[in-house]
Structure formats: structure tokens, C-alpha cells
Amino acid sequence: MRIRVLKTLGDGRRYMKVWPMVRQLGHYFPEYRVVRATRLALVSMPVLALLTLASQLYFFGWDFLPQALTLALFFISLPLQGLLWLGWRARHPLPLTLFDWTNKLSSRLSAQGIESRPLGGRACYLDMAHVLKLAFERLEAAYWEEL
């Protein structure tokens, strides 16, 4: 179980790096919001956990150490929850509609001379993210306004 959780966290971090941070995708996929929130949480939650721990101990004393640790662990767990969700989503199989749409996008990239291979039968959201990132880097903006 432990190895799977660590692999899922690693997949989530990899998916977070690959996912194109384009506002248009936020209307169709929750990843845009989850990636932004997770990135913010990775930076701010450890600081907030430390401040919470220190302030609880300062104001209420060492008698409140269990409560202070509980709150600190809660704040530390928030970015981990985002990474776990992203890791689960990265390995989740694509629905047929997204599979077809991503293959059309891949063929459009190939038609323009950009190396992009179609998705295989076991395609997942991480594979789609790779194609989307390549498409947003290489395709003209007019294509994305049609979405």
C-alpha cells in the first residue's frame, strides 16, 4: 500500500508539471483549478502549519500540543491531497469522447509537421496532457478560440 501511495504522489507531481496551465481548459477540466491550488498549497501550507503550531503553543502552552500537532498535520496534508488526486487522475483511463478528441488533436499536429503519435488503447489523462501541452505550445491561438 505504501509504495502505491508514493507512486501516486509521484504521478501527481509529474501530471502537475505536464498539464498546460491555460485558462480555456479550466472550463472543461478541473485540473486547472486543482493544479493551481496544489501549487499554492505546496508553498504556503508548510508555513501556515508552522505558524499554527507555534501560535497554539505560545498562547495555550504545552498542554495543547496534541491539538497543535493535529492542526499542523491537517495543513501539511492539504497539498498531499491535491497530489494524490492528480496522481489518481493521471492514471485514470480516458473516456471515449476525450480519446477521440485527443486523437483528432494529435492528427492535426501531425498534419502540421509536428511529431505527435496517436494515443494507444490504454490511454490515460497523463497521455492526453502530453498532447495538450504540445498542442498549446505549437498550434495557433485561433484554434483554441473555437473551443
Secondary structure, 3 states (H helix, E strand, C coil): CHHHHHHHHHHHHHHHHHCCCCHHHHHCCCHHHHHHHHHHHHHHHHHHHHHHHHHHHHHHCHHHHHHHHHHHHHHHHHHHHHHHHHHHHHCCECCHHHHHHHHHHHHHHHHCCCCCCCCCCCCEHHHHHHHHHHHHHHCCHHHHHCC
